Structure formats: C-alpha cells, structure tokens
Amino acid sequence: MRRSQFSLIAAAVLALPAAAAHEATEERPELVPLTCLELIRLLPTLALLPPARDRDHVLHWTAWRRRQAVASACHQRRHHRYDQS
C-alpha cells in the first residue's frame, strides 16, 4: 500500500480519538485540537517506517531526473527550431 493511501486511512482512523480527546480536554485552551490534515502531516514522520530506498539510490535518482529534464528542454528547443523554419 502506498504511503499516501496509508496516511489517509490512518488519519481517518485517528480522527475519532482526536475528537474524543478534544472533548475530554475542554479545560485546556492553550492548544488547538489536532485536525485531520495535521494528522496526515504528522503520521509519515512519526509512525511510518523509513523509505525502502537508501540514500544513495534517492540521490542517484534525483540526479538522473534532473539530467532528463535538461535533455527534455534541449529536445523541445530543437523541435521548436525546426517548426520555425
């Protein structure tokens, strides 16, 4: 299951206890209760496992992707020149 799908499911499951906790702590006004969006943001950081890819793989992939972006821009420029003539 993808991380984003897992995050959404977990946020839905955690929304009910968060609402119950908010009702139980009405006397503590110093903190705003957790929202569903904040739970979605916190869940990957706090509860999910680290990514399956190691650091070197991620760095290699991002370098490849940036090279592909440059190649794509050059390709589009070349085709645009041919269309102009």
N, C-alpha and C positions, 0 to 999 in steps of 0.2 A: 504494500500500500504506500502511496506517495506521502511524503511528509506533509504537504498542504492538506490532503484529504484527512490524514490522521489528526492534524491540528484542528480542523473544523469539527470533526466528530468529538474529539476530546473537549473542545471548547463548549460544544452543546451539552456534553455530559457534565462539565464543571459549572455551567451557568446556574443550574439549580442549587447546588451547595453554596455558591457565591451569593445568590439571592437570599437563601436561608441565613447565611452568616450575616448579611446586611441587616436583616430583620432582628437578629439576636443582638446586634451591637448598635442599636439606635442611640445609645447614650454616649458613643464616641464619635463626635463630629469632626475630628481632626483629619480623617482620611476619607476621600471619596471612595465609594464602593467600586470593586473591580467590575469593569464592563466586559462584555463578550469579546470585543476587539482587543482589549488589553490582555485577556486570557490567551487569545490566539497569538499575540506577540510574545508573551512570556513562555508559553508551552514549549516551543522548539528550543529555547535557551535552557530551560530548567529541567525538562522531563525527557526529551528525546535523546536517543543515542547519537554519538558523533557520526558525521557523514561516512559513508562506506569508502569513499575515495581518500587517498592520502594526500598530503600537502603537495608533494612533487607532481602528482597527477593533475591536481587542480591548477597549479602554476603552468604546467605544460599545456593544458587545455586552453587556458586564457591567452597564452602567447600564440597558440595556433589560431584561435578565434580572431585575435587582432590582426594577424597576418592575413587571414582570409578576408577581413574587412577591407584592408588595403588593396588586396588583389581584386576584390569586387569593385571597388571605386575605380581602379585603373581600367578594368574591363568595361565599366559603364562609360567612362570618359572616351575610350577608344571607339566604342559603338556610337556614341553621340557625335564624334568627329566624322565618322563615315556617313551618318544620317544627314549631316550638314552639307556634305559635298554632293 
